[in-house]
Amino acid sequence: MSEFSLVKKEKKTALDKRILKIAKKLKKLRIDSGFKSYETFANEYGINRVQYWRMEKGTNSTLTSLFIVLDIHELTLKEFFSDIE
């Protein structure tokens, strides 16, 4: 194994548990809204499907993207975060 491979492996870190809770809740909101597929949901609301998939996986999310999804579900930040510690 090369030195580069070792460095690359060391840089991988676990996702923050708080981010994973947000991602899990986004997925639940989608499913509860009747969308089995993240692709269908993203296409229906004009969201980039890869970007939305990353949000549900907790790997890439901006506040702007979160606001778009909350607006779709007609939720405020307070409502969304009410059960996330």
N, C-alpha and C positions, 0 to 999 in steps of 0.2 A: 504494500500500500504506500502510495506516495505521501510526501509531507503535506502537499496541497489537500489531499483527501482527508487527512487527519484534521487539519485546520477547519475544513468545510464541515466535518461532522461535529466538531466542538461548537461551532456557531449555531447549530440547530438547538433551539430551546423550546420548552413546552409553552403552549399558549397560556396566557393569563386566565385563571379560572373565571374571572369576571367577564372576560370577553366571550368565553364559551357559554356562559349563562345567557348572555345577550343573543348569541347565535342560536342557541336552542329555542329561545323564546320567539325569535323571528320565524324559525321553521314551524313552530307550533301555530303561530298566527296565520301563516300561509295555509297550513293544512286545515285549521279550523274554519278558514274562509272558503273551503271547498276545493282547493288546488292541490292535487296529488303531486304534481310536477313543479319543481322550481322554475323550469323553462317556460311552462305555460303561464305561470304567474308573472314572470319577468316580461314575457312578450305581451301579455294582456295590458300591462301597465307601462310599457315603454322603458323598462329598465334593462340595461345591458345584462344578458343572462349570466355571463361569466362573473361579472361584478356581484350580482345577487347571490350566485352560488358561493362565492368567497365569503360573503357576509354570513350566510348560513353555516359555513364551516369555521367562521371566526378568524379567517386569515387576512381579510382585507375589508376595512370598513371606514368610511368617513362619516362625520356628523351629517353632512349634506345628504348622503345616501340613506342614513338612518332616518332623517326627517322626511324624506320622500316616502319611505316605507310606512312610517307612522301616519303620515297624511293619508295614504291609501287605506289604512285600517281605521282612520279617524280617531287616533289616540294622541294624547298629549304625552310629553316626556314624563310627567308625574305619574300618569296612568301606566305607562309602559314599565317604569322602574319601580312601581309600588311593591312588587313582590320579589325584587331582585336585591339581595343583600350585598 
